[in-house]
Amino acid sequence: MNRADWLTVRTLHGEGLSVRAIARRLGMHRRSVRSVLRASAARGPRSAAPRPSKLDEHRVWMLTLLARHPDIPAQRVFSLLKSERGYTGGSSIVRECVALLRPKKRQAHFTLAFAPGECAQVDWGFWKSVDVEGTPRRVSFFVMVLAHSRMLYAELSLGEAMEHWLACHRHAFEFFGGVPEKVRVDRCKTAVAGLEPDGTPRVTADYAAFAHHYGFAVDPCNAYCPNEKGRVESGVGYLKTGFFAGREPSSLPAMQAALRDWLVNEANRRVHGATGLRPCEAFATGDKLRLKPLPAMPHAGGVEHQAVADSRFRVTVDTNRYSVPAAFASRRVIVRKYHDRILVLTPDDRRLLADHPRGYGRKQDRLIPEHERDLILATRHVRDKRLLETFHALGSVTGRYLEGLQERRPDWRSHLRRINAMAAIHGRDETARCLADALESKAFAADYILSLLTFKKRRQDDPGPLHVTRRQDLLELTLPEPDLDIYNQNDSNKKDTP
């Protein structure tokens, strides 16, 4: 309601007209008139009285004139006011008053009738926002109504883009078990891309391909004519009052299951107010027999666009980032969007690069671990090369020790890092000698090398009676000649004894 209608309602009410009379004169609903009057009453009295106008004493006469001659020009009203009523004001205020008081023209609409299987009407509705992956997302609902039987289908959705539009159409056709001859839509962006030179609506390419696959014609409404799809408009209102009213948000799968149960057991089993029949019964005897069969293969329902992966090998869809193989960083790819998946293809041979579940959060990162494996291996190759060069500098035994370490220790790289760190602390020569000892003992671990180095350091700082030698050192020991004189002394002592 614009400001002119608002002021007119208040003016007519001030002149003593009833709510019903105001609504009849202005072509408005009585509830709209009452809402204006309640809002005016809630504001309370004005602090200053309204300024008087030269037209105040002529307003009732103007209302009567406009009621008898609704198409009379404002300039003619101005002339009559001057000649018959003695009006002395200007013409601009008369034009404004005529615009406010002129009765609204009531539109007349044809009663639309549809044969069984002829037409389905579709539209979107909006409920409220729910939390999805930590982000509030608006819950929309798609509605399709078969125009003859009033059979109803509805589905919840987290988006109204082309991929959701096509997927909901497909699910509706599968619910009905067939396809109508035409689908009537309003001029939403997913259905109508613009106007042809002759003024007819131009259907979007993706929707036209989908319609060709299922064999129905797209029938856009005229602009600003919601009455042409009044059945689905009523269906949207029925869902808001019959299903969503008094319902609190929950998980989307649970709400979708509840909606499907409501459609089957309540919405399509009620007695329809316009037809006096149950939609499911009218569908079984009418629309179901005339719907076209579903195609052998359903339409994929995907929407493609080209994109360029960033340097971190990600493509962005609705603020969420999806990974591609690292080799395709900063390269052009094709992104195919579905209502539940995101596919990434090569632009030349359309080879599949990535298949991600679609996320409906905000600014989330979706990574497939295999996509960064080549980058990890390339980086690890450089690190391993430096690690091995440092280790092999310890001596000739490092090759055999490394083989044993790789056979027995899956985390052999961490052992090499620790051994290289020991060499930097204790010296290369001491570490190389301990490596040789550990190889001879077949002790393949960094902990063994650390134990040997620690023991050698302790022995040097505080030598004790214990001496740990290598096996080779035991073979090179020199023993002193035994002293046999002690035995001779023992024999002489025995002879002297009586």
C-alpha positions in Angstrom: 0.0 0.0 0.0 1.4 3.4 -1.0 1.2 6.7 0.8 -1.6 8.0 -1.4 -3.9 5.0 -0.4 -2.9 5.4 3.2 -3.9 9.1 3.2 -7.1 8.4 1.3 -8.3 5.8 3.9 -7.7 8.2 6.7 -9.4 11.0 4.9 -12.5 9.0 4.1 -12.7 7.6 7.6 -12.5 11.2 8.9 -15.5 12.0 6.8 -17.6 9.3 8.5 -17.4 6.5 6.0 -17.5 3.0 7.4 -14.7 0.4 6.9 -16.9 -1.5 4.4 -17.7 1.6 2.4 -14.0 2.7 2.3 -13.0 -0.8 1.1 -15.7 -0.8 -1.5 -14.9 2.6 -2.8 -11.1 2.1 -3.0 -11.2 -1.6 -4.1 -9.3 -2.7 -1.1 -9.8 -5.6 1.4 -11.4 -4.7 4.7 -8.5 -6.0 6.6 -6.2 -3.6 4.9 -8.5 -0.7 5.8 -8.6 -1.8 9.4 -4.8 -2.1 9.6 -4.4 1.5 8.4 -6.9 2.7 10.9 -5.3 0.8 13.8 -1.9 2.1 12.9 -3.3 5.6 12.8 -5.0 5.2 16.2 -1.8 3.8 17.7 0.1 6.9 16.7 -2.2 9.0 18.8 -3.3 12.5 18.2 -1.0 14.8 16.2 0.7 17.6 18.1 -0.5 20.1 15.6 -3.8 20.3 13.8 -3.7 19.5 10.0 -3.5 22.5 7.8 -6.8 23.5 6.2 -7.2 23.2 2.5 -9.3 25.1 0.0 -10.6 21.8 -1.2 -11.9 20.5 2.1 -15.5 21.9 1.5 -15.5 20.5 -2.0 -14.2 17.0 -1.2 -17.6 15.2 -0.9 -18.7 16.8 -4.1 -15.5 15.6 -5.9 -16.1 12.1 -4.5 -19.6 12.0 -5.9 -18.5 13.3 -9.3 -15.7 10.8 -9.5 -18.0 8.0 -8.5 -20.4 8.9 -11.4 -17.6 9.7 -13.9 -14.5 7.7 -12.8 -12.6 8.6 -16.0 -13.1 12.4 -15.9 -9.8 14.3 -16.4 -8.5 16.3 -13.4 -8.4 19.5 -15.6 -12.2 19.1 -16.2 -12.7 18.7 -12.5 -10.8 21.9 -11.9 -12.9 23.8 -14.5 -16.2 22.6 -12.9 -14.9 23.6 -9.4 -14.2 27.1 -10.7 -17.5 27.5 -12.6 -20.0 25.7 -10.4 -18.4 25.8 -6.9 -16.6 29.1 -6.9 -13.2 27.5 -6.3 -10.4 30.0 -6.2 -7.3 27.8 -5.6 -4.8 26.4 -8.0 -4.9 23.4 -10.3 -2.0 21.3 -8.9 -3.8 20.7 -5.6 -6.9 19.6 -7.5 -4.8 17.1 -9.5 -3.3 15.6 -6.3 -6.8 15.3 -4.7 -8.3 13.7 -7.8 -5.5 11.2 -7.8 -6.3 10.3 -4.2 -10.0 10.2 -4.5 -10.4 8.6 -7.9 -11.9 5.1 -7.4 -9.6 2.2 -8.2 -10.4 0.1 -11.2 -11.1 -3.5 -10.3 -9.5 -6.0 -12.5 -11.7 -8.8 -13.9 -10.1 -12.2 -14.5 -11.1 -15.2 -16.5 -12.0 -18.4 -14.8 -9.1 -20.7 -15.9 -9.9 -24.3 -16.6 -7.4 -27.0 -17.4 -7.8 -30.5 -18.9 -6.3 -33.5 -17.1 -2.5 -33.7 -17.6 -2.5 -30.3 -19.4 -0.7 -28.0 -16.9 1.3 -27.9 -13.7 2.1 -24.6 -11.9 5.3 -24.1 -10.0 6.6 -21.4 -7.6 9.0 -20.9 -4.6 8.1 -20.0 -1.1 10.2 -18.9 1.9 9.9 -20.1 5.5 12.7 -19.0 7.8 16.4 -19.5 8.4 17.9 -22.6 10.1 21.4 -23.4 11.3 23.4 -25.4 8.7 27.0 -26.3 9.5 27.3 -23.3 11.9 25.8 -20.8 9.4 22.2 -19.5 9.2 20.7 -20.5 5.8 17.3 -19.5 4.4 15.0 -22.5 3.9 13.0 -22.2 0.7 10.3 -24.6 -0.4 9.4 -25.6 -4.0 5.7 -26.2 -4.8 4.2 -27.8 -7.9 0.5 -28.2 -8.3 -1.3 -30.1 -11.1 -3.8 -27.6 -12.3 -6.7 -30.0 -12.9 -6.7 -32.3 -9.8 -4.8 -29.9 -7.4 -2.4 -32.7 -6.6 0.3 -31.0 -4.6 4.1 -31.6 -4.4 6.5 -29.7 -2.1 10.2 -29.9 -1.3 12.5 -28.0 1.0 15.7 -26.5 -0.4 18.6 -24.5 0.8 18.8 -22.5 -2.5 16.8 -21.3 -5.4 19.5 -21.4 -8.1 19.2 -23.3 -11.3 20.5 -26.6 -10.0 17.9 -26.6 -7.2 15.2 -25.5 -9.6 15.9 -28.4 -12.0 16.3 -31.0 -9.2 13.0 -30.0 -7.6 11.2 -30.4 -11.0 12.7 -33.8 -11.5 11.6 -35.0 -8.0 8.1 -33.6 -8.6 7.7 -35.5 -11.9 8.9 -38.7 -10.1 6.4 -38.1 -7.3 3.5 -37.7 -9.8 4.8 -40.6 -12.0 4.6 -38.5 -15.2 5.1 -35.2 -17.0 2.4 -32.6 -17.8 2.1 -31.0 -21.3 3.2 -27.6 -20.0 4.6 -26.0 -16.8 3.4 -22.5 -16.0 6.0 -20.4 -14.2 6.4 -16.7 -13.3 9.2 -14.7 -14.7 11.9 -15.7 -12.2 15.6 -15.6 -13.3 15.9 -19.4 -13.4 13.0 -19.7 -16.0 13.1 -16.5 -18.0 16.3 -14.9 -19.3 14.7 -11.8 -20.9 12.4 -10.8 -23.8 12.6 -11.6 -27.5 12.4 -8.7 -30.0 8.6 -9.3 -30.3 8.2 -9.1 -26.5 7.7 -12.8 -25.8 9.7 -14.2 -22.8 12.9 -16.0 -23.6 13.4 -19.2 -21.6 16.9 -19.8 -20.1 19.1 -22.3 -21.9 19.4 -24.8 -19.0 15.7 -24.8 -18.3 14.9 -25.2 -22.0 17.2 -28.2 -22.3 15.6 -29.7 -19.2 12.1 -29.1 -20.7 13.2 -30.7 -24.0 14.5 -33.8 -22.1 11.2 -34.3 -20.3 9.0 -33.2 -23.2 7.0 -30.3 -21.6 6.5 -26.8 -22.7 7.5 -23.8 -20.5 4.6 -21.4 -20.2 5.7 -18.1 -18.5 3.0 -15.9 -17.0 2.4 -12.3 -18.1 4.2 -9.7 -16.1 2.5 -8.8 -12.8 -0.3 -11.4 -13.3 -0.1 -13.8 -10.4 -3.7 -14.8 -11.1 -2.5 -16.8 -14.1 -0.9 -19.3 -11.6 -3.4 -18.9 -8.8 -3.4 -22.6 -8.0 0.2 -22.7 -7.0 -0.1 -19.4 -5.2 -2.8 -20.9 -3.1 -0.6 -24.0 -2.6 2.2 -21.8 -1.2 -0.2 -20.2 1.2 -1.6 -23.6 2.2 1.8 -24.9 3.1 2.5 -21.9 5.3 -0.7 -22.3 7.3 -1.1 -26.1 7.1 2.5 -27.4 7.5 4.8 -24.7 8.7 2.5 -22.9 11.2 3.6 -23.7 14.7 6.6 -25.8 13.6 10.0 -25.1 15.0 13.1 -25.6 12.8 15.0 -28.9 12.9 17.4 -30.8 10.7 16.5 -30.5 7.0 16.3 -34.3 6.4 13.8 -34.7 9.3 11.7 -31.8 8.1 11.7 -33.2 4.5 10.5 -36.6 5.8 7.8 -34.9 7.8 6.8 -32.8 4.7 6.5 -35.9 2.5 4.3 -37.6 5.1 2.1 -34.5 5.3 1.7 -34.4 1.5 0.7 -38.1 1.3 -1.5 -38.4 4.4 -3.0 -35.0 4.7 -2.6 -32.4 2.0 -3.6 -34.6 -0.9 -6.3 -36.4 1.0 -8.2 -33.4 2.2 -11.4 -32.2 0.4 -10.3 -29.3 -1.8 -12.4 -26.2 -1.3 -12.6 -25.3 -5.0 -13.3 -28.8 -6.5 -15.0 -30.5 -3.6 -12.9 -33.6 -4.3 -9.8 -35.1 -2.7 -6.8 -34.3 -4.9 -5.5 -37.9 -4.7 -8.8 -39.2 -6.1 -9.1 -36.5 -8.8 -5.5 -37.3 -9.7 -6.1 -41.1 -10.0 -9.1 -40.6 -12.3 -7.8 -37.6 -14.3 -4.2 -36.4 -14.4 -2.5 -39.7 -13.8 -4.1 -41.1 -17.0 -3.0 -38.2 -19.2 0.5 -37.5 -17.9 3.4 -38.2 -20.3 5.7 -41.1 -19.2 9.0 -40.3 -17.6 12.1 -40.6 -19.9 14.3 -43.7 -19.6 17.1 -41.7 -18.0 16.5 -38.8 -15.7 18.1 -35.4 -16.4 21.3 -34.9 -14.5 20.1 -31.4 -13.4 23.7 -29.9 -13.3 24.8 -26.4 -14.2 28.3 -25.8 -15.6 30.5 -22.8 -15.6 34.2 -22.2 -16.2 36.5 -21.3 -13.4 40.2 -20.9 -12.6 41.7 -22.9 -9.7 43.8 -20.7 -7.4 47.4 -21.2 -6.4 46.3 -23.4 -3.5 44.4 -25.7 -6.1 40.9 -24.7 -4.9 37.8 -23.5 -6.8 35.2 -21.4 -5.0 31.4 -22.0 -5.1 29.2 -19.9 -2.8 32.1 -18.9 -0.7 33.1 -22.5 0.0 36.4 -23.8 -1.5 36.8 -27.2 -3.1 40.1 -28.8 -3.9 41.4 -30.1 -7.3 44.6 -32.0 -8.0 47.7 -29.9 -7.2 48.8 -30.2 -10.8 45.8 -28.0 -11.8 46.7 -25.0 -9.6 46.2 -21.7 -11.5 44.6 -23.6 -14.4 41.2 -23.3 -16.0 38.7 -26.0 -15.1 34.9 -26.6 -15.5 32.8 -26.6 -12.4 29.5 -28.6 -12.6 27.1 -27.7 -9.7 24.3 -30.0 -8.5 22.0 -29.5 -5.5 24.0 -32.1 -3.5 27.4 -32.4 -5.3 30.2 -30.3 -6.9 32.1 -31.8 -9.8 35.3 -30.4 -11.3 36.2 -31.4 -14.9 39.0 -30.7 -17.3 38.1 -28.2 -20.0 39.5 -30.2 -22.9 38.4 -33.9 -22.5 36.0 -33.3 -19.6 37.8 -35.8 -17.4 36.6 -35.9 -13.8 39.1 -34.2 -11.5 37.1 -33.9 -8.2 33.8 -35.1 -6.8 32.8 -33.2 -3.6 29.6 -33.4 -1.4 28.2 -29.9 -1.6 28.5 -27.8 1.5 26.0 -25.2 2.6 28.1 -23.5 5.3 30.1 -20.4 4.6 33.8 -20.1 3.8 34.6 -23.8 4.4 37.5 -25.7 2.9 36.7 -29.1 1.3 39.9 -31.1 0.7 40.4 -34.5 -0.8 43.7 -35.8 0.6 44.8 -37.4 -2.7 44.8 -34.0 -4.3 47.8 -32.7 -2.3 49.7 -36.1 -2.4 51.8 -35.1 -5.5 52.8 -31.8 -3.8 53.6 -33.6 -0.6 55.8 -36.2 -2.5 57.6 -33.5 -4.4 58.3 -31.5 -1.2 59.3 -34.7 0.6 61.7 -35.7 -2.1 63.7 -32.5 -1.6 63.6 -32.9 2.2 64.6 -36.6 1.9 67.5 -35.8 -0.4 69.0 -33.3 2.1 68.4 -35.7 5.0 70.2 -38.6 3.2 73.1 -36.4 2.1 73.7 -35.4 5.7 73.4 -39.0 7.0 75.7 -40.5 4.4 78.4 -38.0 5.3 78.9 -40.0 8.5 80.9 -42.8 6.8 80.7 -45.9 4.8 78.6 -47.9 7.2 75.6 -45.6 6.7 74.4 -47.4 3.6 74.0 -50.8 5.3 72.7 -49.2 8.5 70.1 -47.3 6.4 68.9 -50.5 4.8 68.4 -52.2 8.1 66.7 -49.1 9.5 64.2 -49.0 6.6 63.4 -52.7 7.0 62.7 -52.5 10.7 61.4 -48.9 11.2 58.5 -47.5 9.2 59.3 -44.0 10.6 63.0 -44.3 9.5 63.1 -40.6 8.5 62.5 -39.5 12.1 65.4 -41.8 13.2 67.7 -40.3 10.6 66.8 -36.8 11.7 67.7 -37.7 15.3 71.0 -39.3 14.3 71.9 -36.2 12.3 71.1 -34.1 15.3 73.4 -36.3 17.5 76.2 -35.9 15.0 75.9 -32.1 15.2 76.0 -32.3 19.0 78.5 -35.2 19.7 80.6 -34.9 16.6 80.7 -36.9 13.4 83.5 -39.3 14.4 81.9 -40.4 17.7 78.5 -40.9 16.0 80.1 -42.8 13.1 81.8 -45.2 15.6 78.6 -45.7 17.4 76.8 -46.5 14.1 79.4 -49.1 13.4 78.9 -50.7 16.8 75.1 -50.6 16.4 75.4 -52.2 12.9 77.5 -55.0 14.3 74.9 -55.5 17.0 72.1 -55.1 14.5 70.6 -52.4 16.7 68.7 -50.2 14.2 67.2 -47.3 16.1 68.2 -43.8 17.1 67.7 -44.7 20.7 70.6 -47.2 20.5 72.9 -44.6 19.1 72.0 -42.2 21.8 72.6 -44.8 24.5 76.1 -45.5 23.1 77.0 -41.9 22.8 75.7 -41.2 26.4 77.7 -44.1 27.8 80.9 -43.1 26.0 80.5 -39.5 27.3 80.0 -40.8 30.9 83.0 -43.1 30.7 85.2 -40.2 29.6 84.0 -37.9 32.3 84.2 -40.5 35.2 86.2 -43.6 34.2 85.3 -46.6 36.4 86.3 -50.2 36.8 83.9 -51.3 34.0 85.1 -51.3 30.5 82.9 -52.1 27.5 84.8 -53.3 24.5 83.9 -54.2 21.0 84.2 -57.9 19.9 87.1 -56.9 17.6 88.9 -55.4 20.6 88.6 -58.7 22.5 90.4 -60.6 19.8 93.3 -58.1 19.9 94.0 -58.4 23.7 97.6 -59.1 24.8 97.9 -61.2 27.9 101.1 -61.2 30.1 103.1 -64.5 30.5 102.0 -66.5 33.5 104.3 -66.6 36.6 104.9 -70.3 37.4 107.3 -69.7 40.4 104.4 -69.7 42.7 103.9 -73.3 42.1 107.6 -74.1 42.8 107.3 -72.2 46.1 104.3 -74.3 47.1 106.1 -77.6 46.4 109.1 -76.6 48.5 106.8 -75.7 51.4 105.2 -79.1 51.3 108.7 -80.9 51.5 109.7 -78.9 54.6 106.6 -79.9 56.4 107.1 -83.0 58.8 
